[in-house]
């Protein structure tokens, strides 16, 4: 993947260097908007209340944190 990125950058630079400044700025703006769209969709999908959550189940044993007694003792003070 790194090699493919390097090769793409090497050949892509030869193409982009001949573009006018305004065309290059528009291409970057479009690329950034597309990236922001992907990020927004991914963030909104992760806000689902049913996906990726861990709920308490009845009868399931609860693991305790090793320092939980110390934390609870500090909270009581």
C-alpha positions as CSV (number, residue, x, y, z in Angstrom):
1,X,0.0,0.0,0.0
2,X,2.8,2.4,0.8
3,X,4.6,1.5,-2.4
4,X,1.4,2.1,-4.4
5,X,0.9,5.5,-2.7
6,X,4.5,6.4,-3.5
7,X,4.1,5.4,-7.2
8,X,0.8,7.3,-7.4
9,X,2.3,10.4,-5.9
10,X,5.3,10.2,-8.2
11,X,3.2,10.0,-11.4
12,X,0.3,12.2,-10.0
13,X,2.7,15.0,-9.3
14,X,3.8,15.1,-13.0
15,X,0.1,15.6,-14.0
16,X,-1.0,18.1,-11.2
17,X,2.1,20.3,-11.6
18,X,0.8,21.5,-15.0
19,X,-2.6,22.4,-13.7
20,X,-3.5,26.1,-13.2
21,X,-3.7,27.2,-9.6
22,X,-7.4,27.7,-9.6
23,X,-8.0,24.1,-10.9
24,X,-5.8,22.7,-8.3
25,X,-7.6,24.5,-5.5
26,X,-11.0,23.3,-6.8
27,X,-9.7,19.7,-7.0
28,X,-8.4,19.9,-3.4
29,X,-11.7,21.4,-2.2
30,X,-13.7,18.6,-3.8
31,X,-11.4,16.0,-2.3
32,X,-11.7,17.5,1.1
33,X,-15.5,17.7,0.8
34,X,-15.6,14.0,-0.2
35,X,-13.4,13.1,2.8
36,X,-15.5,15.1,5.2
37,X,-18.6,13.3,3.8
38,X,-17.1,9.9,4.5
39,X,-16.1,11.0,8.0
40,X,-19.5,12.4,8.8
41,X,-21.3,9.2,7.6
42,X,-18.9,7.1,9.6
43,X,-19.4,9.2,12.8
44,X,-23.2,9.2,12.4
45,X,-23.3,5.5,11.9
46,X,-21.3,5.0,15.1
47,X,-23.8,7.0,17.1
48,X,-26.4,4.2,16.8
49,X,-27.7,3.1,20.2
50,X,-27.9,-0.6,19.1
51,X,-24.6,-1.1,17.3
52,X,-21.4,-1.6,19.3
53,X,-23.0,-1.2,22.7
54,X,-22.4,-3.6,25.6
55,X,-25.4,-3.9,27.9
56,X,-25.8,-5.6,31.2
57,X,-27.3,-9.0,31.0
58,X,-29.3,-10.6,33.7
59,X,-27.4,-13.4,35.5
60,X,-24.1,-12.5,33.9
61,X,-21.2,-12.3,36.3
62,X,-19.6,-8.9,36.5
63,X,-15.9,-8.5,36.3
64,X,-14.4,-6.1,38.8
65,X,-11.6,-3.7,38.2
66,X,-8.6,-4.5,40.4
67,X,-8.6,-1.0,41.9
68,X,-12.4,-0.7,42.2
69,X,-12.3,-0.9,46.0
70,X,-9.8,1.9,46.2
71,X,-11.9,4.0,43.9
72,X,-15.1,3.4,45.9
73,X,-13.3,4.2,49.1
74,X,-12.0,7.5,47.7
75,X,-15.5,8.4,46.5
76,X,-16.9,7.9,50.0
77,X,-14.5,10.4,51.6
